[in-house]
Amino acid sequence: DFCLSRGLGDVYKRQILNFQLMIVNLSEKHSLVSNWVAELRDVNIQNDRMRFRRNLERIGEVAAYEISKVLPFEEKEIQTPLGIAEHKMMKEQPVLATILRAGLPLHQGLLNYFDKADNAFISAYRKHHKDGSFEISLEYISCPELENRVLIISDPMLATGASLVKTIQYLKDEGSPSSIHIVAAIACTVGIEYVKREAPSVTIWCGDIDDELTAKGYIVPGLGDAGDLAFGTKVQM
């Protein structure tokens, strides 16, 4: 792992472009991201749904800015009223994908910055069984052309990693992205290792990393159910 605020040098950029899995912990060094993650976790603040959604959105905005630093750019001439200015411009907009419903605020933060991006939406959820086990059910996917494009997938909680891996597999059926980035508010080391095994070319950007996962697949200390906290409790199917 390395801290994002130390900066991405040419070595790190080459590692990402060469498809070596990397983990970027946005809270590893002091920044506002640490404050927002703390508020997401705080039971005394979680009752404010609008604030909860906004903090997820802010993390998405910071992640978008940082991811933009490792995307391909090119020199372009811009006509001003008084002359020509040369600027480095992104070669293309990425595809932003999110897992409904919990990923929507994080997705919105990414979209605030990548405001011309194409978007993909995936319905994936844990289908629980009476014995306490669960499987990932993926029932809906809508996405644009993915072939040779940068794909950024947002999901606030990277717990077991099962839903993200299944989402990546389904999206790859639609085309082969040039690179894949995952953005999460909180990631668990168990889920990170699973993603590393099943999708080694992925880069993970997260607000913080926790080490413990319960038998039911929830991150500890985590923050609870991000979807319920953002949008209200649901009837468990």
N, C-alpha and C positions, 0 to 999 in steps of 0.2 A: 504494500500500500504506500501511497505517497500523498502529501498534502497539497491540495489544489492551489492554495494561496502562495505556495513557494514558486509557482509558475511552471508552465510546461515548456521545457527546453526542446531543442531539436531531437535529442535522444528519445524523450518521451513521445514526441510526435511520430518519430519513425517506428517506435514500438507499436503505437496504436494503428498506424497505417499498415504495419506488417501483421496485423491481426493477432497480436499477443494480448491475452486477457489482462485488463488492468482494472484496478479498483481505485476510485477517487472518493475519498471521504471529505466532504465539504466542511465538516465540523472539526477536523483534526487540528486546526489552528484557529485562534480567536477570530470570529467574524460574526456578522449579524445572523448567519445561518444557524449558529449555535443557539441564539436567542429564540429564533422561530421554532426550532426543534424542541427546545425546552417548553415553550408554550403549547406545542402540540401534545406533549406528554402530560402536562400539568392538569390534574383532575379538577382543580379550582378554576381553570380557564376553559376547559373542554366544552362546558355547557354553552359557550358562545359559538354557535355553529358558523356564523359569518366570519368570525376571527379565525376559526379552525381552517375553513376553506381558504381564506386569504393567506394564511401562513404556508399552506401547501402550494398555493399559487406563486408566492414569493420564492420558494425553493425552486420551483420550476423555472422561474425567470433567471435566477442565478445560474442554474444548470445550463440553460440555453446559452447564456453569455459565455460560459466557460467552454461548452462544447464547440461553440463557433470558432474558438481559437485553434482547433485542430482540424477544421474542415478546409477543403480546397478553396483557394482564392485566386483571383487573376487581376491583373492591372487593366483598368478601364479609363478612358478619357471622358470627363464629364464637362459638358458645356455650361458655363456660368454666364451671367449677363455681361461679364467683363473679360472673359477669356476661357481657357481650358484648364481644368484641374485633373490631375492624375490620382486615382484612388484604387486601393485594393478592394475588390468586391467579391462576394461569394459567387462561386461558379454556378451553383444551383441551390435551390431550397430543399431541405430534407423532407421526408415523410414522417409525420408525427402520428404515432399509434398509441392508443390507450385502452386499458382493460376496464370496461364498465362494471360498476358505477363509480367505485372509489377513486379511479384514476382521473376523473374529470377535472378537479381543481388543479392538479399537478399539470395535466395536459394544457389547461388554459394558460398557465404561467409560461409554458414553452411556446404556445401559440402567440402570446403577447409579444414575444421577441422574434420568433420565426413567423412573422405575420402573413407571409405569402405561401406558407407551406401547404402541401397536400396533407390530408388527414385520413387515418384509418381507425376503425372502432371494432373492438372485439368484446363479445359477451362471454366471459369465462368465470366460473364460480365453483366453490367447493360444494359438492353434493354429498351430504353427510349420511352415514348409515347408522343403524341402531347400535352397532357395536363400538361406535365412536370413531371409526375410520371414515375416510372420505376419498372421493375421486374428483378429478377436475373435469367439469362438464363445459364444453365449448359449443355454444348453440348458434352463434351469429358472428359473421365477419363481413365487414365492408371496407374495401381498401382500393387505392389507386394503383397504377403501375409501379412495381417495386424493382424491376430489373436494373441492376447497377446503380442504385440510388442509396443515399444515406438514410437509414431507418432509426428513429428514436422512439423507444417504447417507454411509456410512463405507467408506473404502478406504485402507489405509496408505500406498500409493505412488501419487501422481498423476504418472505419467511422460509418456506420449504423450497421455493424456486420452481415448484411443479407447474403452476399456472403460467409463469413466464416462459418456461421451456416449451410447454405445449403451444403457447401463443407464437413463439418464434418458429416452431415447426410448421404450424398452419400458415403463417405469413410467408415462409419460404416456398410453400406450394404455389404462391401467387407470383413468385419471381425471386431472383437472387440479389439481395442488397449488396452494395459495395462495402458497407460497414454497418454494424448494429451497435447502438448505444441504449443502455437501460438507465432510466432515472427513477430513483426511489427516495422517499423521505427517510425511511429506516430500513436497513438491510441486516439480515442475520448471517453470521459466518457459515451456518449450515446450508442456507440457501445459496450463498455465494459459491461454496464448494460444488454444489449440485449443478449450478449454471456453468461453472468452470469445466466440469466433466462433460456436460451435454452440449454446450455451445461455447467452445473455447475461444472463439474469435470475438466475443462480445466485450465491450467496455462498460463498466458499471459506475455510475455517478450517484452518490447517496448523501443524504443529509447527516447520517450517523450510522454506526455499526454496533449492533448488540451481539452477544455471544450465545445466549440461551434460547432454546426453543422448547415449548411444552410438548407433552405427548399428543396434544390435539393440534399442534402445528402453529401455535401463537408465539410471537416474539416476546421475550422478557429482557428488560423491563418494558420495551415496546411503548405502545400508547393505547392499545385496545383495538377496536374495530374501526378503521379509518372511514369506511363507507357509512357506518351508522352515525359516527360523530359528525360527518359532513352533511348527511342528508336525512338522518332519522333512522330509528330501528326498523328492521324488516321482519316479516314472518319467515322463519327458517323452513326451507323446503327440504 
